[in-house]
Each structure stands twice: as structure tokens, then as C-alpha cells.
Amino acid sequence: MTTAPEPSAFYTGLVARLYAPLRSTNADPAPYTAFVRHAGGPALELGCGDGEPLLALRAEGLDVEGLDSSADMLDRCRVRADAAGLDVVLHHASMEAMDLGRAYRAIYLAGPTFNLLPDDERVAAALARIHAHLEPGGRALAPLFVPEDDPNLGRTRVSGTMRVTPIAAERDDEARVMTTVLRYEDGGEVLERPWVLHWHTQDGFRALAEAAGLVVQAVLDPDGRPAAPDADAVAFVLRRPAPD
């Protein structure tokens, strides 16, 4: 299986163009709206992509900026923002290398974008940058999931002339990595790209967050209740400690 591209290189061209019409789910803005209202602004959405749910929060008047490593996805976000008559501040950077020159009361990922970072070293770097960009007492929300063994091989999602199909997969439980080759098609244009997901145990992610200087306030399930230790989908609520 070929080496997967960086997320900034994965979400480009045909993949960026087909992302919105072929995504399997749409992010519900309500949990992120509630998180930002509770934590306060300004806020930063990491991995904002084409603006879902960032633009919904901006439409509610929340002070939220967006960051993504893909210039193509940010371009699509700007087009959507203009069409909706919304002003939005966008940053082109990876979350593990961001240096934005300001701090935020709230930082969140709308979905398990952390799973796109291919190893613990990159995740540790991203958590360190989150710590650096939070105001003292500020909070971060980081959803995570463990992918299923079956990546739906051969099952095609279709929208008009556009199609995406998982055609091969390789899972390494020791490294906690799954690589799936996706075939994107739009008319006569065809592109195959490996897509990497890297997952975490709850204890492992807790250790990485604490090493970055963040306090784990809660680990929640998708319904907002305390997550079971073996839950496959969780959200970590993190806080940068305020000085004594």
C-alpha cells in the first residue's frame, strides 16, 4: 500500500471538490455552539475544512475563527461564507505547527480530526500547540473514535456523477493505524488516495494531553454522559490551568 499523503495534500483537487456532496455525515453544530457559549470566546475550530459547522456558529454571532491545513478546503469555506453573507477569519496551518499570535477561550475539533494525525508524536505536538493557544483557564474539546474493522470495502457513495469507494484496507492494531485506499470518481476523472486513521486508548490520549500541560476535565460519550472506559467514540474536555 502506498504511503498516505499529509492531510494538507489529501484534501486537495478532486477530493476537496467531492468532500461535501459525498461525506457520510453532517456535523451537528449544537454541541459546538454549547461548548463555545459555555467556555466563552474568542474560539478556534481546528480542521474547519469547508466550514461545517464553523459557518453555523458564525451565523449565530459567535466569535469563532477556523484553521485548516488544506488551502483547497479553506477556499471552499470562503466561497460558502461569501454566499451566506458571513465574515470569517481563516488560518492556513496545521494544528501541530500553528502559531497564530493570539490566544482563545475555546478551541475545538468538530469531529475526530485528531484521528487524521498519523502518530502519537504529531498528536503530542498538536496538543502542545493547543495549550499554547489557550488562555489560562481556557478549554478545548477533542472528539476521538476507534475505527471499525470493516471499512466498507466496495461500498460506493454516489451523488450524481460523483462516486467514492473504499477499495483496499490495512489495519495495524499495534501501531493503532488503519490505512484505507479510497477511489474518487467524477465523470472520467479518477483518483486513488490512501487515507490514514490513527486511534488512541483513553489512557494513552490522557497521558499525551497531560504531558502537554492540559488537564482532562471529562471524557464524554456522544450523548454527553461520562464515557465507559472501553467506549469507541469519546470527546475529551481539556483545560489549560490558570496560574495560582
Buried (B, 14 or more C-beta within 10 A) or exposed (E): EEEBBBBBBBBBBBBBBBBBEBBEEEBEBEBBBEBBBEBBBBBBBBBBBBBBBBBBBBBEEBBBBBBBBBBBBBBBBBEBBEEEEBEBEBBBBBBBEBEBEEBBBBBBBBBBBBBBBBEBEBBBBBBBBBBBBBBEEBBBBBBBBBBEEEBEEEEEBEEEEBBBBBEBBEBEEEEBBBBBBBBBBBEEEEBEBBBBBBBBEBEEBBBBBEEBBBEBEBBBBEEEEEBEEEBEEBBBBBBBEEEE
